[in-house]
Amino acid sequence: MSDRSFLEWPFFEDRHRVLADELDVWAEATLGGLDHSDVDGACRWLVRRLGEAGWLQHTGAEAGAVLDVRSLCLIRETLARHDGLADFSFAMQGLGTGALSLFGTVEQQQAWLPDTRTGKAISAFALTEPQSGSDVANSTMTATRDGDEFILNGEKTWISNGGIADVYTLFACTGEAPGARGLSAFIVPAGLPGFDITERLQVIAPHPLAKLRFTDCRLPATAMIGNPGQGFAIAMSVLDVFRSTVAAAALGFARRALDEALTRVKARHVQGRPLADLQMVQGHIADMAVDVDASALLVYRAAWLKDQGAARVTREAAMAKLFATD
């Protein structure tokens, strides 16, 4: 059983403690022995189950409500401790619709958030490009206005949930100004003519990942999220919210590693004594425990600050991500 004493820290309210305990019970009952051999199928199954259980309700906010970052971090930490693909599936539902939650119109939110928050639709966040990578200011994909439509042309790559998503938040140049000031955000349904998945990418930790290509793909002008030229600010705002949750997922992996190490050193005997009795082993375990708690303090400081209304937590979230992922 993982250490739960961190839940008594003053960063949390009682509702967060209840959430963490209930999710831990659900994950223990639901995620054990999950078959990852069919990654696409496993992700679809996970999104449905997370939606049916109500956990995806935390990934979107409508009509002026705000995302609770402490809840997002607690959920990601807990899911990551139980199953990495479950954490991925939850995280992408939040990241993929973060722009809608923060900047979308009521009509846009009503069109998509009910389905993404109940697991009926899968979302993705399409920012990275083949040449510019995640250097958003140098994006080259274009969205050209043509009457009541935009025409999309260009490519995206390393897009998580690419190939299985039902809806993508996509960033493209609309030309209001050079660089970042000419970038706009759009909500793009899968299956539009001219929108193709050109390659499914394979990585060490398997999850849905793809290259996207848009060739004269027409999109209603009402699909723009926010205002023309606001795309860079939207992307940075979404990442500012979810950056600390990446650290929370890494914290979940680290906490699981500590749990497994403790189990091992207590069970393994050398010369009639458990490894846990050896001072050098105890030192290593102590170092792990210190790193876990330090990560947790950084993660939940950043989340708490955001929930208190801080306009930006880029510094705090980046520190948490740096330390926890290391």
C-alpha positions as a Markdown table, in Angstrom:
| # | Residue | x | y | z |
|---|---|---|---|---|
| 1 | Met | 0.0 | 0.0 | 0.0 |
| 2 | Ser | 1.4 | 3.4 | -1.0 |
| 3 | Asp | 2.1 | 6.1 | 1.5 |
| 4 | Arg | -1.0 | 8.3 | 1.8 |
| 5 | Ser | 0.2 | 10.7 | 4.4 |
| 6 | Phe | 0.7 | 13.4 | 1.7 |
| 7 | Leu | -3.0 | 13.8 | 1.5 |
| 8 | Glu | -3.0 | 15.4 | 4.9 |
| 9 | Trp | -0.9 | 18.3 | 3.5 |
| 10 | Pro | -2.6 | 21.7 | 3.6 |
| 11 | Phe | -2.6 | 21.9 | -0.2 |
| 12 | Phe | -5.8 | 19.7 | -0.2 |
| 13 | Glu | -9.4 | 20.0 | 0.8 |
| 14 | Asp | -11.5 | 17.1 | 2.0 |
| 15 | Arg | -13.0 | 16.6 | -1.4 |
| 16 | His | -9.5 | 16.0 | -2.8 |
| 17 | Arg | -8.9 | 13.3 | -0.2 |
| 18 | Val | -12.2 | 11.6 | -0.9 |
| 19 | Leu | -11.4 | 11.7 | -4.7 |
| 20 | Ala | -8.0 | 10.1 | -4.2 |
| 21 | Asp | -9.3 | 7.3 | -2.0 |
| 22 | Glu | -12.2 | 6.5 | -4.3 |
| 23 | Leu | -10.1 | 6.5 | -7.4 |
| 24 | Asp | -7.5 | 4.2 | -5.7 |
| 25 | Val | -10.2 | 1.7 | -4.9 |
| 26 | Trp | -11.7 | 1.9 | -8.5 |
| 27 | Ala | -8.2 | 1.6 | -10.1 |
| 28 | Glu | -7.4 | -1.4 | -8.0 |
| 29 | Ala | -10.6 | -3.2 | -9.0 |
| 30 | Thr | -10.6 | -2.1 | -12.7 |
| 31 | Leu | -7.0 | -1.9 | -14.0 |
| 32 | Gly | -5.3 | -5.0 | -12.7 |
| 33 | Gly | -4.1 | -7.3 | -15.5 |
| 34 | Leu | -5.2 | -4.9 | -18.3 |
| 35 | Asp | -4.0 | -6.3 | -21.7 |
| 36 | His | -1.9 | -3.8 | -23.6 |
| 37 | Ser | -1.3 | -5.9 | -26.7 |
| 38 | Asp | -3.9 | -4.0 | -28.7 |
| 39 | Val | -3.0 | -0.5 | -27.7 |
| 40 | Asp | -5.8 | 1.2 | -29.7 |
| 41 | Gly | -8.4 | -1.2 | -28.3 |
| 42 | Ala | -7.0 | -0.8 | -24.7 |
| 43 | Cys | -7.2 | 3.0 | -25.0 |
| 44 | Arg | -10.7 | 3.0 | -26.3 |
| 45 | Trp | -11.7 | 0.6 | -23.4 |
| 46 | Leu | -10.0 | 2.8 | -20.9 |
| 47 | Val | -11.7 | 6.0 | -22.1 |
| 48 | Arg | -15.1 | 4.3 | -21.9 |
| 49 | Arg | -14.5 | 3.0 | -18.4 |
| 50 | Leu | -13.0 | 6.3 | -17.1 |
| 51 | Gly | -16.1 | 8.0 | -18.6 |
| 52 | Glu | -18.6 | 5.6 | -17.2 |
| 53 | Ala | -17.0 | 5.9 | -13.7 |
| 54 | Gly | -17.2 | 9.7 | -13.9 |
| 55 | Trp | -13.5 | 10.4 | -13.7 |
| 56 | Leu | -13.5 | 12.2 | -17.1 |
| 57 | Gln | -15.8 | 14.8 | -15.7 |
| 58 | His | -12.7 | 16.4 | -14.2 |
| 59 | Thr | -11.1 | 16.9 | -17.7 |
| 60 | Gly | -13.5 | 19.6 | -18.9 |
| 61 | Ala | -15.2 | 22.8 | -17.6 |
| 62 | Glu | -18.1 | 24.7 | -19.1 |
| 63 | Ala | -19.8 | 28.0 | -18.8 |
| 64 | Gly | -17.2 | 29.9 | -16.8 |
| 65 | Ala | -16.2 | 27.0 | -14.5 |
| 66 | Val | -12.5 | 26.4 | -14.0 |
| 67 | Leu | -10.4 | 23.2 | -14.1 |
| 68 | Asp | -9.4 | 22.0 | -10.7 |
| 69 | Val | -5.7 | 21.3 | -11.2 |
| 70 | Arg | -5.2 | 19.6 | -7.8 |
| 71 | Ser | -7.9 | 17.0 | -8.8 |
| 72 | Leu | -6.2 | 16.6 | -12.2 |
| 73 | Cys | -2.9 | 16.0 | -10.6 |
| 74 | Leu | -4.3 | 13.5 | -8.0 |
| 75 | Ile | -6.0 | 11.6 | -10.7 |
| 76 | Arg | -3.0 | 11.4 | -12.9 |
| 77 | Glu | -0.7 | 10.4 | -10.0 |
| 78 | Thr | -3.1 | 7.6 | -8.9 |
| 79 | Leu | -3.7 | 6.3 | -12.4 |
| 80 | Ala | 0.0 | 6.3 | -13.3 |
| 81 | Arg | 0.8 | 4.4 | -10.1 |
| 82 | His | -1.7 | 1.7 | -11.3 |
| 83 | Asp | -1.4 | 1.7 | -15.1 |
| 84 | Gly | 0.5 | 4.0 | -17.4 |
| 85 | Leu | -1.9 | 3.7 | -20.3 |
| 86 | Ala | -4.8 | 4.6 | -18.0 |
| 87 | Asp | -3.0 | 7.8 | -17.1 |
| 88 | Phe | -2.3 | 8.5 | -20.8 |
| 89 | Ser | -6.0 | 8.0 | -21.7 |
| 90 | Phe | -7.2 | 10.3 | -19.0 |
| 91 | Ala | -4.6 | 13.0 | -19.7 |
| 92 | Met | -5.3 | 13.2 | -23.4 |
| 93 | Gln | -9.0 | 13.7 | -22.7 |
| 94 | Gly | -8.0 | 16.8 | -20.7 |
| 95 | Leu | -5.3 | 18.1 | -22.9 |
| 96 | Gly | -7.3 | 17.5 | -26.1 |
| 97 | Thr | -10.2 | 19.6 | -24.9 |
| 98 | Gly | -8.3 | 22.1 | -22.7 |
| 99 | Ala | -8.6 | 24.8 | -25.2 |
| 100 | Leu | -12.4 | 24.3 | -25.4 |
| 101 | Ser | -12.7 | 24.4 | -21.6 |
| 102 | Leu | -10.7 | 27.6 | -21.3 |
| 103 | Phe | -11.6 | 29.5 | -24.5 |
| 104 | Gly | -14.4 | 27.8 | -26.3 |
| 105 | Thr | -17.8 | 29.2 | -26.9 |
| 106 | Val | -20.8 | 27.7 | -25.2 |
| 107 | Glu | -21.9 | 26.1 | -28.5 |
| 108 | Gln | -18.5 | 24.6 | -29.0 |
| 109 | Gln | -18.3 | 23.2 | -25.5 |
| 110 | Gln | -21.8 | 21.8 | -25.7 |
| 111 | Ala | -21.0 | 20.1 | -29.0 |
| 112 | Trp | -18.0 | 18.2 | -27.6 |
| 113 | Leu | -17.5 | 18.2 | -23.9 |
| 114 | Pro | -20.5 | 16.1 | -22.9 |
| 115 | Asp | -19.1 | 13.3 | -25.1 |
| 116 | Thr | -15.4 | 13.6 | -24.2 |
| 117 | Arg | -16.3 | 13.8 | -20.4 |
| 118 | Thr | -18.4 | 10.6 | -20.6 |
| 119 | Gly | -15.9 | 8.6 | -22.7 |
| 120 | Lys | -18.1 | 8.6 | -25.8 |
| 121 | Ala | -15.5 | 10.6 | -27.8 |
| 122 | Ile | -11.7 | 10.6 | -27.8 |
| 123 | Ser | -9.8 | 13.8 | -28.1 |
| 124 | Ala | -6.3 | 14.9 | -29.2 |
| 125 | Phe | -4.0 | 17.9 | -29.1 |
| 126 | Ala | -2.3 | 18.6 | -32.5 |
| 127 | Leu | 0.5 | 21.1 | -32.1 |
| 128 | Thr | 3.8 | 19.6 | -33.1 |
| 129 | Glu | 5.0 | 19.8 | -36.7 |
| 130 | Pro | 7.7 | 17.9 | -38.6 |
| 131 | Gln | 10.0 | 20.9 | -39.1 |
| 132 | Ser | 9.4 | 23.1 | -36.2 |
| 133 | Gly | 8.7 | 20.5 | -33.6 |
| 134 | Ser | 7.1 | 22.1 | -30.6 |
| 135 | Asp | 8.5 | 25.5 | -31.5 |
| 136 | Val | 5.0 | 26.9 | -31.8 |
| 137 | Ala | 6.0 | 30.3 | -33.1 |
| 138 | Asn | 7.5 | 28.7 | -36.2 |
| 139 | Ser | 4.5 | 26.6 | -37.2 |
| 140 | Thr | 3.9 | 26.4 | -40.9 |
| 141 | Met | 0.5 | 24.7 | -41.2 |
| 142 | Thr | -2.0 | 27.2 | -42.7 |
| 143 | Ala | -5.7 | 27.9 | -42.3 |
| 144 | Thr | -6.8 | 30.1 | -45.1 |
| 145 | Arg | -10.1 | 32.0 | -44.9 |
| 146 | Asp | -12.5 | 31.3 | -47.7 |
| 147 | Gly | -15.9 | 32.8 | -47.0 |
| 148 | Asp | -17.5 | 31.0 | -44.1 |
| 149 | Glu | -14.8 | 28.3 | -44.1 |
| 150 | Phe | -11.1 | 27.8 | -43.4 |
| 151 | Ile | -9.0 | 25.6 | -45.7 |
| 152 | Leu | -6.4 | 23.6 | -43.8 |
| 153 | Asn | -3.1 | 22.6 | -45.4 |
| 154 | Gly | 0.0 | 21.1 | -43.7 |
| 155 | Glu | 1.2 | 18.4 | -41.4 |
| 156 | Lys | 1.4 | 17.5 | -37.8 |
| 157 | Thr | 3.4 | 14.8 | -36.1 |
| 158 | Trp | 3.9 | 12.9 | -32.9 |
| 159 | Ile | 0.2 | 13.5 | -32.1 |
| 160 | Ser | -1.0 | 11.4 | -29.2 |
| 161 | Asn | -4.3 | 9.7 | -29.9 |
| 162 | Gly | -3.7 | 10.3 | -33.6 |
| 163 | Gly | -5.6 | 7.7 | -35.5 |
| 164 | Ile | -8.2 | 7.0 | -32.8 |
| 165 | Ala | -9.4 | 10.4 | -31.8 |
| 166 | Asp | -12.8 | 11.7 | -32.7 |
| 167 | Val | -11.9 | 15.3 | -32.4 |
| 168 | Tyr | -8.6 | 17.3 | -32.5 |
| 169 | Thr | -7.6 | 20.7 | -31.1 |
| 170 | Leu | -5.4 | 22.0 | -33.9 |
| 171 | Phe | -3.2 | 25.0 | -34.3 |
| 172 | Ala | -2.5 | 26.7 | -37.7 |
| 173 | Cys | -1.3 | 30.0 | -39.1 |
| 174 | Thr | -4.1 | 32.3 | -40.2 |
| 175 | Gly | -1.7 | 35.1 | -41.1 |
| 176 | Glu | -2.8 | 38.0 | -38.9 |
| 177 | Ala | 0.8 | 38.7 | -38.1 |
| 178 | Pro | 4.2 | 37.0 | -38.4 |
| 179 | Gly | 5.1 | 34.1 | -36.1 |
| 180 | Ala | 3.2 | 33.4 | -32.9 |
| 181 | Arg | 0.8 | 36.3 | -33.3 |
| 182 | Gly | -0.5 | 34.8 | -36.5 |
| 183 | Leu | -1.5 | 31.4 | -35.0 |
| 184 | Ser | -5.1 | 30.4 | -34.4 |
| 185 | Ala | -6.7 | 27.4 | -32.8 |
| 186 | Phe | -9.4 | 25.2 | -34.2 |
| 187 | Ile | -11.6 | 22.2 | -33.2 |
| 188 | Val | -11.4 | 19.6 | -36.0 |
| 189 | Pro | -13.5 | 16.5 | -36.2 |
| 190 | Ala | -11.9 | 13.3 | -37.5 |
| 191 | Gly | -13.0 | 12.0 | -40.9 |
| 192 | Leu | -13.2 | 15.3 | -42.8 |
| 193 | Pro | -12.3 | 15.1 | -46.5 |
| 194 | Gly | -8.6 | 16.1 | -46.9 |
| 195 | Phe | -7.7 | 15.0 | -43.3 |
| 196 | Asp | -5.6 | 11.9 | -43.4 |
| 197 | Ile | -3.6 | 9.8 | -40.9 |
| 198 | Thr | -0.4 | 9.2 | -42.9 |
| 199 | Glu | 1.6 | 7.1 | -40.4 |
| 200 | Arg | 1.2 | 5.4 | -37.1 |
| 201 | Leu | 4.3 | 5.9 | -35.0 |
| 202 | Gln | 5.8 | 3.3 | -32.7 |
| 203 | Val | 7.6 | 4.1 | -29.5 |
| 204 | Ile | 9.1 | 2.2 | -26.5 |
| 205 | Ala | 6.0 | 2.9 | -24.3 |
| 206 | Pro | 3.3 | 2.0 | -26.8 |
| 207 | His | 0.4 | 4.4 | -27.1 |
| 208 | Pro | -1.6 | 5.8 | -30.1 |
| 209 | Leu | 0.7 | 8.2 | -31.9 |
| 210 | Ala | 0.5 | 9.4 | -35.5 |
| 211 | Lys | 1.4 | 11.8 | -38.3 |
| 212 | Leu | -1.5 | 13.9 | -39.7 |
| 213 | Arg | -1.8 | 15.5 | -43.1 |
| 214 | Phe | -4.3 | 18.2 | -44.2 |
| 215 | Thr | -4.8 | 18.8 | -47.9 |
| 216 | Asp | -7.4 | 21.5 | -48.8 |
| 217 | Cys | -9.4 | 20.3 | -45.8 |
| 218 | Arg | -12.4 | 22.6 | -45.4 |
| 219 | Leu | -13.6 | 23.6 | -41.9 |
| 220 | Pro | -16.5 | 25.9 | -40.9 |
| 221 | Ala | -15.3 | 29.3 | -39.6 |
| 222 | Thr | -17.2 | 28.5 | -36.4 |
| 223 | Ala | -14.6 | 25.9 | -35.6 |
| 224 | Met | -12.1 | 28.5 | -34.6 |
| 225 | Ile | -11.5 | 28.6 | -30.8 |
| 226 | Gly | -11.1 | 32.1 | -29.4 |
| 227 | Asn | -10.1 | 34.9 | -31.7 |
| 228 | Pro | -7.9 | 35.0 | -34.8 |
| 229 | Gly | -4.2 | 35.2 | -33.8 |
| 230 | Gln | -5.0 | 34.0 | -30.3 |
| 231 | Gly | -3.7 | 30.4 | -30.9 |
| 232 | Phe | -0.3 | 30.9 | -29.3 |
| 233 | Ala | -1.8 | 32.3 | -26.1 |
| 234 | Ile | -4.4 | 29.5 | -26.1 |
| 235 | Ala | -1.7 | 26.8 | -26.5 |
| 236 | Met | 0.5 | 28.3 | -23.7 |
| 237 | Ser | -2.5 | 28.6 | -21.4 |
| 238 | Val | -3.5 | 25.0 | -21.9 |
| 239 | Leu | 0.1 | 23.8 | -21.4 |
| 240 | Asp | 0.4 | 25.9 | -18.3 |
| 241 | Val | -2.6 | 24.1 | -16.7 |
| 242 | Phe | -1.5 | 20.6 | -17.7 |
| 243 | Arg | 2.3 | 20.9 | -17.2 |
| 244 | Ser | 2.1 | 20.2 | -13.5 |
| 245 | Thr | -0.1 | 17.1 | -14.3 |
| 246 | Val | 2.8 | 15.6 | -16.3 |
| 247 | Ala | 4.9 | 15.9 | -13.2 |
| 248 | Ala | 2.1 | 14.3 | -11.2 |
| 249 | Ala | 2.1 | 11.3 | -13.6 |
| 250 | Ala | 5.9 | 10.9 | -13.1 |
| 251 | Leu | 5.3 | 11.1 | -9.4 |
| 252 | Gly | 2.9 | 8.2 | -9.7 |
| 253 | Phe | 5.5 | 6.1 | -11.5 |
| 254 | Ala | 8.1 | 7.0 | -8.9 |
| 255 | Arg | 5.7 | 6.1 | -6.0 |
| 256 | Arg | 5.0 | 2.7 | -7.6 |
| 257 | Ala | 8.7 | 2.1 | -8.1 |
| 258 | Leu | 9.3 | 2.9 | -4.4 |
| 259 | Asp | 6.4 | 0.5 | -3.4 |
| 260 | Glu | 7.9 | -2.3 | -5.6 |
| 261 | Ala | 11.4 | -1.7 | -4.1 |
| 262 | Leu | 10.1 | -1.9 | -0.6 |
| 263 | Thr | 8.2 | -5.1 | -1.3 |
| 264 | Arg | 11.4 | -6.6 | -2.9 |
| 265 | Val | 13.9 | -5.7 | -0.2 |
| 266 | Lys | 11.5 | -7.1 | 2.5 |
| 267 | Ala | 11.0 | -10.4 | 0.7 |
| 268 | Arg | 14.5 | -11.1 | -0.6 |
| 269 | His | 16.9 | -12.6 | 1.8 |
| 270 | Val | 20.7 | -12.8 | 1.7 |
| 271 | Gln | 22.6 | -15.0 | 4.2 |
| 272 | Gly | 19.4 | -15.4 | 6.2 |
| 273 | Arg | 18.5 | -11.7 | 6.5 |
| 274 | Pro | 16.2 | -9.6 | 4.4 |
| 275 | Leu | 17.8 | -7.0 | 2.1 |
| 276 | Ala | 15.9 | -4.4 | 4.1 |
| 277 | Asp | 18.2 | -4.9 | 7.0 |
| 278 | Leu | 21.3 | -3.8 | 5.1 |
| 279 | Gln | 22.3 | -0.2 | 5.8 |
| 280 | Met | 23.2 | 0.5 | 2.1 |
| 281 | Val | 19.8 | -0.7 | 0.9 |
| 282 | Gln | 18.1 | 1.4 | 3.6 |
| 283 | Gly | 20.1 | 4.4 | 2.3 |
| 284 | His | 18.9 | 3.8 | -1.2 |
| 285 | Ile | 15.3 | 3.5 | -0.1 |
| 286 | Ala | 15.6 | 6.7 | 2.0 |
| 287 | Asp | 16.9 | 8.6 | -1.1 |
| 288 | Met | 13.9 | 7.3 | -3.1 |
| 289 | Ala | 11.5 | 8.4 | -0.4 |
| 290 | Val | 13.0 | 11.8 | -0.2 |
| 291 | Asp | 12.8 | 12.3 | -4.0 |
| 292 | Val | 9.1 | 11.1 | -4.0 |
| 293 | Asp | 8.1 | 13.6 | -1.3 |
| 294 | Ala | 10.1 | 16.4 | -2.8 |
| 295 | Ser | 8.4 | 15.8 | -6.2 |
| 296 | Ala | 5.0 | 15.7 | -4.5 |
| 297 | Leu | 5.7 | 19.0 | -2.7 |
| 298 | Leu | 6.6 | 20.7 | -6.0 |
| 299 | Val | 3.7 | 19.2 | -7.9 |
| 300 | Tyr | 1.0 | 20.1 | -5.5 |
| 301 | Arg | 2.5 | 23.6 | -4.8 |
| 302 | Ala | 2.1 | 24.3 | -8.5 |
| 303 | Ala | -1.4 | 22.9 | -8.6 |
| 304 | Trp | -2.5 | 24.7 | -5.5 |
| 305 | Leu | -1.2 | 28.0 | -6.8 |
| 306 | Lys | -3.1 | 27.6 | -10.0 |
| 307 | Asp | -6.3 | 26.7 | -8.1 |
| 308 | Gln | -5.9 | 29.8 | -6.0 |
| 309 | Gly | -6.2 | 31.9 | -9.1 |
| 310 | Ala | -2.6 | 32.5 | -10.1 |
| 311 | Ala | -2.6 | 33.8 | -13.7 |
| 312 | Arg | 0.5 | 31.8 | -14.5 |
| 313 | Val | 2.4 | 29.0 | -12.8 |
| 314 | Thr | 4.9 | 28.4 | -15.6 |
| 315 | Arg | 7.9 | 28.6 | -13.2 |
| 316 | Glu | 6.4 | 26.4 | -10.5 |
| 317 | Ala | 5.0 | 23.8 | -12.9 |
| 318 | Ala | 8.3 | 23.6 | -14.8 |
| 319 | Met | 10.2 | 23.1 | -11.6 |
| 320 | Ala | 7.8 | 20.3 | -10.7 |
| 321 | Lys | 8.1 | 18.7 | -14.1 |
| 322 | Leu | 11.9 | 18.9 | -14.2 |
| 323 | Phe | 12.3 | 17.3 | -10.8 |
| 324 | Ala | 9.6 | 14.7 | -10.9 |
| 325 | Thr | 10.4 | 13.4 | -14.4 |
| 326 | Asp | 14.1 | 13.3 | -13.6 |
